[in-house]
């Protein structure tokens, strides 16, 4: 992937926020669900948007309250679409169902408030290209996401989002350019029974390199439209999760239903059950962090012709595999992930640590080397972060990102300088 320096800096600064400022594939319980059950965001999140043990079980149950208690726990009634008598006259009548009896929408607003970037040096010429800068962020309200989510009948649920991002860049002569981008994603989940789900849609949340508690940059191509099957166990404690999927590659390049085929397995030892969200020992009861250890492995096969054109960083790739491990004890969480490709000859790794100083205040540190396929050098970074959840649905975060190597090297057809950054960001959801 041919990234500009600004894009790469912004991406790396974001990673240390766990997951502070970026739209995360894992952020999959929303204020719309909080309204449905009349409960706090902390029921499912260890500080929005990172999920806790109960939030993981909620997702594994197809966005329903675990234990078959969805109807009992819901505080807002569903609107019936047909009577139960229609079941007896089917197929002479439509099968009855229900839809949310409220507007199932929520908004997530976020952006950079302040930022600092060190001076950019040309190591080869020994000159300063750009002096250090301390200024307002690219946009305090630079990103907005409209979420929707709810259940339909006894088996179907839906979840999705429409994301809008505005980014301002400064070109030569102090000319500012604002670019607005948008992306939509969503899925319908058919829960055959607790722990057996089939999802249709795009941007599947289940296939993400890492865990629900720590944030890893995706080192696999993001699936486009497709189908995903999941099998989950873990009623009393721990559990096992298997995911199988097939999708187009999501880049608009010669899309086929089998561009990407993937499998992921995760085994959790101790802690709350993957299906029940209960049964384990909570290390931090206020944010639902349970004492446990988990290991995972993933493999994605890529159809040979799927990524031969365009500018994807996986251009020419046919397979990527990865392993990860994470665990929690008390207020402390630690995770690590590693991936390796088959064709391009690069790998990625990341280690994350999170410690809750208070239930509303967490510190983070990460060490990562995230390398694109066309880069000629690795870029190990260290990120330090402090995130304050001022309310269950609002937070501010400060992140310092340091590049451990100071150089200026050509990356593909462009030349990129790695610079340290400090970013103060904020977000809220309602």
C-alpha positions, 0 to 999 in steps of 0.5 A: 500500500502506497501511503503518504507520511501523514496517513502512516503517522495518523495510522500508527498514532491511532494504534496506541489508543486501544482502540482510541480514535479509529473505527474498529471492527470490534466495536460492535455493541452500541447505544442502541442496544443500551437503550433496548436493555436500559443498561450502561455501556459498561455492561458490554464494554471495558470502556467503549468501544473495547468489549468485555467478557459479557460483550463478547458473549452478547456478540457470540449470541447474535447480538442478543442477551446470553442464556436465552434471556433476551425477551426478559432483559429487554426493556423496550418492546418489539413491534409485532409484524403479524400474529402468531396464528400466521405460523399455522397458516404458513405458507398461505401467509407470511411467517410472523416476526417482529422489529425493534419498537424504537429507532435502532440508531446510534451515533459515534463522534470522534476526532483529533483535538491537538497534535504535535509532529516532530521535525522531518529530517532528510537523513541522506541530505542532512537537512530539515524538510519540515519543522516540528509543529504543534497545532489543532488536530485535523478535525475535532469532529473529523469522523462520525459513524451512524450505527444501527442494530436490533433483532428481528424475530427469534433468530435474526439480528442485524448490525451495521454502520455508515462511517463518514471521515473528514481529513484536512491536509496541508500542501505547499504554500499552506494550502489546506485540502479537506477530503471527505470519505464514507464507507458502509458496512453491515450484516444480518446474523441468523442464530440457528441456536446459541453458539451456531451462527451464519452471517451475511454481509460485509466487513465481518467483525468475527475475523479480526487479528487479535482479541476483544480486549486489545487492539491489533491492526488488521494484518489480513485483507478486510473481507468484502461481501460474503458469508461467515459461519461461527461455532462457539462453546463455553456455557460455564467458563472459557470456551472454543470458537471456530470461524469459517468464511468466504468473501470477495476481497473488498477492493473492487478488483475482479470480485468473486465469491471466493476471493478470500477464504479464511478460518480462525480458531480461538481457545479460551482458558478460564474466565467467563464463558464465550457464550454465557459471559459468566462463570469466571472470576472477574479481575475488575468487576467494574469494567467486566474484565475476567481473569483468563488466557486465550490463544488463537490462530488464523489463516486466509487464502487468497485467490491467485487472480484476486489481487493482481491489480490496483494498489492493495498492499497485498498485491500478488499475495495468496495466503497469510497466517497468524497466531495470537495470545492474550490474557487478563488478571486483575486490572492488567491485560496483555496481548501479542500477535504475529502474522506472516505472508506466503508470497511477499516476504514480510511479517507483522507483530505487535505486543500490547499491555493495558492497565486500569489505574481506575475503572475509568482511567487506563494506561497503555503501551504497545510495541509494533512492527506493521509493514506493508508489502511494498516497503523496503524496511521495517518500522518498529514503533512504541506507543504510550497512551492514557485514556480517560472515560469521562462518562460511559459513552465519552472519553479523551485520550493522549498518545505518544508514538515513537519510531525506534529508527530515525531514517528517510527511505524510499518506500515503493515509488515514494519517499517517507520520513518517519516522525514521532507524534503526540495526539490528543483525541476525543470521542463520544457516542449516544 
